[in-house]
Amino acid sequence: MKLCFALTGSFCNHARALEVLREAAESGHDLWPVLSYNVKNLSTRFGDAGAFEERVRSICGRDVICDITGAEQTVTGGGFDCVAVCPCTGNTCAKIACGVTDTPVTMAVKAQLRNGGSVLLALASNDSLSGNLKNVGVCMDKKHVFFVPVRQDDPVKKPNSLVCDFSKVLSAAEYAARGEQIQPLFL
């Protein structure tokens, strides 16, 4: 599968996203990485931004797309089976819901949808069941937008948080590439 793998700033989930990326590479998928501006530029307690970008580049075997122009050119003409946003923050979900295209990741999504291609959102957001619930709903209703199955990651301490099951990203991408939503969606 030709997969655009777009990473956004749910930094605490980057290690899990890298595991998915490694599994995809080992399975022979053609991987094209895109980083949001925050992932490209922000070092956090979860790791150094430059080192993270290098790990992504090394796994994919190609340079990382880190600007809007590069994302548009690559995805528009790329013939991708799927653009997977993994992890997908609540902020990115909101931008996709409202058609805001101001990062490399949201441009990759816009270009893929313009082509009539599939987009997969691997949600990881602390406000998915509160302030961002309407945006999740809007994205669920969009043609060609699919979700990795999600669950509440800590219903007691973070009752509004949803995080995808990272072990299901690649199978969900295969479903999405066929225009289908993997089920069940809520775990």
N, C-alpha and C positions, 0 to 999 in steps of 0.2 A: 504494500500500500504506500502511496506517496502521501506523506503526512507532514503538514506544517504544524510544528509543536510550539505553541506560544505560551510563554511563562509570564505571569504577573506577580505582584508583590505580596502574596501570602507567604512571607519568608519562612515561617515556622513549618511550612509544608514543602519547602524546596527539596529537602532530602528525599521525600517520597516521590516527588515529581521526577527527580533524577533517576530513581529506581525504575520508574515507568519508561523513561527515555532509554536507559540501558537495556531493558527488556525488549523494547521496540527495535533498537539497533541490533541486538543479538538475534532477533527474529527476522532480520533482513529487510525491515521497512526502510524506505527512502525518506530520511528525516531532514527537514528544513527548519532550523530553530529561529524563533523571533523572541526578543526580550522587550518588555515594557521599559519605559524610561526609568522607572523606579528600580526595577531589577538591574538594569545596566549601571545605574549610578549610586545606589545606596548600599553601603556596607552596614550590617546590623549585627546584633549579638548572635545571629544565626550564621554569619559568615561574611567574608570579603567579596564585594561585588566583582572585582576583576578576576579573582580566583574562581568564582561561580561561573562567570562567562567562559572562562577557559575550560572548565569541566564540561560545559554544554558543548562547546566547539569540539572538544576531543571526542566526546561520545558520538556526536553526529558526523564528524569527519568533514565539516565545512564551516565556513565563517558564519557567525551569528548575525542575523538581521536586527539592527538596532535603531532604524530610522523609518519614518513614515514613507518616504520615497522608495526605499528598498523593499518595504513590505508590499506596497502597491504594485510595483513592477514585478516582483517575484510571484505573488499570489495571482494577480490578474492573468498573467500568461503561463502560469505554472501547471495547470491541469491537476490540481490536488484532489485526492479522494476525500480528504477531510482536513479542516483546520481545527485542531484541538487546543483549547485554552486550558492549560493545566499547570498550576492551579488557577482558577478564575476567582478573583476577588469580588466582593460586593460592588466595589467602585466600577470595575470593568463590566460586570453584569449590568449595572445601571446605565453605563455608557452605551452598551450594545442595545439595551431596551429602548433608549431614547435616540439612537442613531448618531451619537457623538463619536467623531473620528479624530482624536487628537493624540493618539499614541501609535507606535508600530503595531501593537496587538489589535487595537480596534480597527486599524486600517486593513490588517490581514483578514479580519472577520468581514468587514465591509466588502472587500474585493471578492472574497469567496462567495458571499451571498449574492453579489452582483452577477457572478458567474453561474448562479443557480446551484452552487455546491454546498456540501454539508459542513456544519459547524458543530463542534462538541464542546460543551462547557463542563469542566470539572470543578464544580463549585466548592469554595472554601471561604466561608464568610461568617463572622460573628453576628451579623444582623440580618441573615437570610429570612428569619421568621418574624422580623419586626420592620424596620425602616426599608429594607430591600425586598420584602415579600412581593410587593406589586411589580417590581422589576423582574423578579424571578418568573412571576406569572406572565408578564408581557413576553419574555424570552421563550417561555414554554409554548406560547401561542404563535410564535414566529415560524413561518415556513422554513424548513431546512436547518432549524436550530434544535439540537438534541442535548440531553444531559446524561452525565455519568450518575449512576444511582447514588443517593445521598442518605445520610442519617444525622441525627443529632449527636454530636461528638461528646457533649457533656450536659445532659438535660437539667441537672441540678444547678451547676455553677454557671453555665452559659446556655440558658433555655432558648435563646433565639438563634443559636449557631447551627449551621449545617455544614458538613464536610463530606465530600464524595468518598466513595470507596475506591482508593487508588488502584487496588488490584483489579478493578473492572474497567479501567480506562481503555485499554487496547481492545477488549471485546466490545465495549460501547462504541469505539471508533469504527470497528468493522460493521456494526449495525448501522451507525450513522451514515457511513459511506454508501450503504444500500438504501438510505432514506427511511430507516426504521429507528424507533426509540427502544433501546434495550429495556426489558422489564424484569423484575419490578423496579420502579423508579425510587420508591421510598423504602428503606430497609429498616 
